Amino acid sequence: MSEGGTTSADKSTAKRAEALNARIQELAAPILQTHGLELVEVACVGQGSRTVVRVFIDKPGGITLTDCEQAHRSLSPALDVIDPFPHAYTLEISSPGLDRPLRKIQDYRRVVGHPVNIKLREPLNGQWRLEGTLAAVEDDAVTLTIQQKKTTETVRVAFDHIALRAGVWSFERALGQRGHHEV
């Protein structure tokens, strides 16, 4: 067992899962694009006949149930051709949800002007997380406007310092009241 408690078998399994996700993404992305849909993420969970392939899709303005059905009808036979598992599995198509992860630069550009929550790889001014309004996106960094109690601070964070990022959502903004924007 290695220092972090991870065995070589665990690493091998993780690499196989990563390769499988990449293979499914390569197959799914162009198929979804023909329907005007964007592939956000693929996640394979479970084991054996309880394996679930979750495909998260989006498009400007959001997706509908019809979009999910259309994606399922197109992806299911394509996945059957590459036969990614030696057993039965379930294909699920979904939106990325209200707290959509921000992974690609396009994701960030889509939410400029909206609140975001960013977890850092190392602390910045003693903070591991930053929550603020996404003010700008560059090729290598984002700029946040962080509202403090009595001041407003602008912080630039390089992408390679960001560990996890997600949009921030609130019911107040969705209902047109004061609060955060839907992301």
C-alpha positions as CSV (number, residue, x, y, z in Angstrom):
1,M,0.0,0.0,0.0
2,S,1.3,3.5,-0.8
3,E,1.6,6.5,1.6
4,G,-1.9,7.8,0.9
5,G,-3.5,4.4,1.5
6,T,-4.0,3.8,-2.2
7,T,-3.0,0.4,-3.6
8,S,-1.7,-0.2,-7.1
9,A,-5.0,-2.1,-7.7
10,D,-6.9,1.1,-6.8
11,K,-4.8,3.1,-9.1
12,S,-5.2,0.6,-11.9
13,T,-9.0,0.6,-11.4
14,A,-9.0,4.4,-11.4
15,K,-7.0,4.6,-14.6
16,R,-9.4,2.1,-16.3
17,A,-12.4,4.2,-15.2
18,E,-10.8,7.3,-16.5
19,A,-10.0,5.7,-19.8
20,L,-13.6,4.4,-20.1
21,N,-15.0,7.9,-19.3
22,A,-12.8,9.4,-21.9
23,R,-13.9,6.8,-24.5
24,I,-17.5,7.5,-23.8
25,Q,-16.9,11.2,-24.0
26,E,-15.2,10.9,-27.4
27,L,-18.2,9.0,-28.6
28,A,-20.9,11.1,-27.1
29,A,-19.7,14.7,-27.7
30,P,-20.1,14.7,-31.5
31,I,-23.4,12.9,-31.4
32,L,-24.8,15.4,-28.9
33,Q,-23.4,18.3,-31.0
34,T,-25.5,17.2,-33.9
35,H,-28.5,17.9,-31.7
36,G,-27.2,21.3,-30.5
37,L,-26.3,19.8,-27.1
38,E,-23.0,20.1,-25.2
39,L,-21.5,17.3,-23.3
40,V,-20.7,18.5,-19.8
41,E,-19.5,15.4,-18.1
42,V,-19.7,11.6,-18.1
43,A,-19.7,9.6,-14.9
44,C,-19.7,5.8,-14.6
45,V,-20.9,4.6,-11.1
46,G,-21.7,1.3,-9.6
47,Q,-20.4,-2.2,-10.4
48,G,-21.5,-5.2,-12.4
49,S,-25.1,-5.1,-13.7
50,R,-25.8,-2.1,-11.4
51,T,-23.4,0.1,-13.4
52,V,-24.9,3.5,-14.3
53,V,-23.5,5.7,-17.1
54,R,-24.5,9.2,-16.3
55,V,-24.2,11.7,-19.2
56,F,-24.7,15.3,-18.2
57,I,-25.7,17.7,-21.1
58,D,-26.5,21.3,-21.5
59,K,-27.3,24.0,-24.1
60,P,-27.7,27.8,-24.0
61,G,-31.0,28.4,-22.2
62,G,-31.0,25.0,-20.5
63,I,-32.2,21.6,-21.6
64,T,-35.6,20.1,-21.7
65,L,-36.9,16.6,-21.1
66,T,-37.2,16.3,-24.9
67,D,-33.5,17.0,-25.2
68,C,-32.7,14.3,-22.7
69,E,-34.9,11.8,-24.5
70,Q,-33.3,12.7,-27.9
71,A,-29.8,12.3,-26.4
72,H,-30.7,9.0,-24.9
73,R,-32.2,7.7,-28.2
74,S,-29.0,8.7,-30.0
75,L,-26.4,7.6,-27.5
76,S,-27.9,4.3,-26.5
77,P,-27.3,2.5,-29.8
78,A,-23.9,4.1,-30.2
79,L,-22.8,2.9,-26.8
80,D,-24.1,-0.6,-27.7
81,V,-21.8,-0.6,-30.7
82,I,-18.7,0.1,-28.6
83,D,-20.1,-2.2,-25.8
84,P,-18.2,-0.5,-22.9
85,F,-19.1,-3.1,-20.3
86,P,-19.2,-6.9,-20.3
87,H,-22.6,-6.7,-18.5
88,A,-25.8,-4.8,-18.6
89,Y,-25.8,-1.1,-17.5
90,T,-28.2,1.8,-17.3
91,L,-27.8,5.0,-19.3
92,E,-29.0,8.2,-17.6
93,I,-29.1,11.5,-19.4
94,S,-29.4,14.6,-17.2
95,S,-28.7,18.3,-16.8
96,P,-25.7,19.2,-14.8
97,G,-28.0,20.7,-12.1
98,L,-28.2,24.0,-10.3
99,D,-24.7,23.7,-8.9
100,R,-23.1,22.9,-12.3
101,P,-19.4,22.4,-12.0
102,L,-17.2,24.8,-13.9
103,R,-14.6,22.7,-15.8
104,K,-13.9,24.3,-19.1
105,I,-13.1,27.9,-20.0
106,Q,-16.5,28.1,-21.8
107,D,-18.2,27.2,-18.5
108,Y,-16.6,30.2,-16.9
109,R,-17.4,32.6,-19.7
110,R,-21.1,31.5,-19.5
111,V,-21.3,32.7,-15.9
112,V,-19.5,36.0,-16.0
113,G,-21.4,38.4,-13.8
114,H,-22.8,35.5,-11.7
115,P,-21.7,34.3,-8.2
116,V,-19.3,31.4,-8.0
117,N,-17.7,29.3,-5.3
118,I,-14.1,28.3,-5.8
119,K,-12.0,25.9,-3.7
120,L,-8.3,26.5,-3.9
121,R,-5.4,24.1,-4.1
122,E,-3.6,26.3,-1.5
123,P,-4.9,29.1,0.7
124,L,-5.0,32.7,-0.5
125,N,-4.8,35.2,2.3
126,G,-5.7,32.3,4.7
127,Q,-8.8,31.3,2.7
128,W,-9.2,27.9,1.0
129,R,-12.5,28.9,-0.6
130,L,-13.5,32.1,-2.4
131,E,-17.1,33.1,-3.1
132,G,-17.8,36.2,-5.2
133,T,-19.0,37.4,-8.5
134,L,-17.1,36.2,-11.5
135,A,-15.9,39.5,-13.0
136,A,-13.7,38.3,-15.8
137,V,-12.2,35.3,-17.5
138,E,-8.8,35.2,-19.2
139,D,-7.0,32.2,-20.8
140,D,-5.1,31.4,-17.6
141,A,-7.1,33.0,-14.8
142,V,-10.4,34.3,-13.4
143,T,-11.1,37.6,-11.6
144,L,-13.6,37.6,-8.7
145,T,-15.3,40.5,-7.0
146,I,-15.7,39.6,-3.4
147,Q,-18.1,41.6,-1.3
148,Q,-16.9,41.9,2.3
149,K,-19.0,43.5,5.1
150,K,-17.8,47.0,4.3
151,T,-15.4,46.7,1.4
152,T,-15.3,45.1,-2.0
153,E,-12.1,43.2,-3.1
154,T,-11.0,42.1,-6.5
155,V,-9.0,38.9,-6.6
156,R,-7.3,37.3,-9.6
157,V,-6.9,33.5,-9.4
158,A,-4.9,31.4,-11.9
159,F,-6.7,28.3,-13.1
160,D,-3.9,26.0,-11.9
161,H,-4.6,27.3,-8.3
162,I,-8.2,26.2,-8.5
163,A,-9.1,22.8,-7.1
164,L,-12.9,22.7,-7.5
165,R,-15.3,25.2,-8.8
166,A,-19.1,25.4,-8.9
167,G,-21.7,28.0,-9.5
168,V,-23.7,29.4,-6.6
169,W,-27.5,29.3,-6.9
170,S,-30.2,30.7,-4.7
171,F,-33.9,30.6,-4.8
172,E,-34.2,34.3,-4.2
173,R,-32.5,35.2,-7.5
174,A,-34.4,32.6,-9.4
175,L,-37.6,34.2,-8.0
176,G,-36.4,37.6,-9.1
177,Q,-35.6,38.8,-5.6
178,R,-32.2,39.8,-4.0
179,G,-29.7,36.9,-4.0
180,H,-27.5,35.0,-6.3
181,H,-28.0,34.3,-10.0
182,E,-28.8,30.9,-11.3
183,V,-25.8,29.4,-12.8
